[in-house]
C-alpha cells in the first residue's frame, strides 16, 4: 500500500515549500493530498500553482474561496474538489503523515 502525505495549506505564503515538498514526495512514490483553506486559497490564483497539478489530489475550501471573493476555474481542481472542512478531516484520517503550512 502506498504511503499518503496530507498537506494543509492555510496561508498564502510558502508556495515554494509546498511545491518542493510535493515534488519530493511524488518522486519517492508517495500519494499526496493537498487541502487549501483560509488565506491558502489565494495560492490557487498563482501561475506556479500548476506545478502541483498531476502530482497531488487537490482540494479547495469552497467557503474560504468564496469569502475571499475568488471565482472561476482552478487548474487541477474539479467541481467536486471545492469542498468543506469535512474533506480536510477525511484527509487527516487517511494520511500516514500530515503537514501544515
C-alpha positions in Angstrom: 0.0 0.0 0.0 1.3 3.4 -1.0 2.1 5.8 1.9 0.0 9.0 1.8 1.1 12.5 2.7 -1.6 15.1 3.6 -0.7 18.8 3.3 -3.0 21.5 4.7 -2.3 25.0 3.3 -3.9 27.7 5.4 -1.5 30.6 4.5 -0.8 32.5 1.3 2.9 32.2 2.0 5.4 29.3 1.4 4.2 28.2 -2.0 7.7 27.3 -2.9 7.9 24.9 0.1 4.5 23.3 -0.9 5.7 22.7 -4.4 9.1 21.3 -3.4 7.6 19.0 -0.7 5.0 17.8 -3.2 7.6 17.1 -5.9 9.9 15.3 -3.5 7.1 13.1 -2.1 5.8 12.4 -5.6 9.3 11.4 -6.8 9.5 8.9 -3.9 6.2 7.3 -5.0 4.0 8.8 -2.2 0.4 9.6 -2.8 -0.3 13.3 -1.9 -3.4 15.2 -1.0 -3.4 18.9 -0.5 -6.3 20.9 1.0 -6.2 24.7 0.6 -8.2 26.7 3.2 -8.3 30.3 4.6 -5.8 32.6 3.0 -4.2 29.5 1.4 -6.9 29.5 -1.3 -5.2 32.6 -2.7 -2.4 30.4 -3.9 -4.8 28.8 -6.4 -4.5 32.1 -8.4 -0.8 32.0 -8.8 0.8 30.7 -12.0 3.1 28.3 -10.2 0.0 26.6 -8.7 0.0 24.5 -11.9 3.2 22.8 -10.7 1.1 20.8 -8.3 -1.4 19.5 -11.0 -0.9 15.8 -11.6 1.3 15.3 -8.6 -1.4 15.6 -5.9 -5.1 15.3 -5.3 -6.0 19.0 -4.9 -9.0 20.3 -2.9 -10.1 23.8 -2.1 -12.3 25.0 0.8 -15.3 26.4 -1.0 -16.3 28.7 1.9 -12.8 30.3 2.0 -12.7 30.6 -1.8 -16.0 32.5 -1.9 -15.3 34.5 1.2 -12.2 36.0 -0.4 -14.1 36.9 -3.5 -12.4 34.4 -5.7 -14.2 32.7 -8.6 -13.6 30.8 -11.8 -11.7 27.6 -12.6 -8.6 26.4 -10.8 -6.2 24.2 -12.6 -6.4 20.6 -11.5 -9.4 21.3 -9.2 -12.8 20.0 -10.4 -16.2 21.0 -9.2 -16.3 18.2 -6.6 -12.9 19.3 -5.3 -14.3 22.5 -4.0 -15.2 21.1 -0.6 -15.9 21.7 3.1 -13.7 21.1 6.1 -15.1 17.6 6.1 -12.7 16.8 3.2 -9.8 18.0 5.5 -11.0 15.7 8.3 -11.1 12.8 5.8 -7.6 13.6 4.7 -6.3 13.6 8.2 -7.8 10.2 8.9 -6.5 8.7 5.7 -2.9 10.0 5.6 0.2 8.5 7.1 1.8 11.9 7.6 0.2 15.4 7.8 2.0 18.7 7.3 0.5 22.1 7.9 1.6 25.4 6.3 
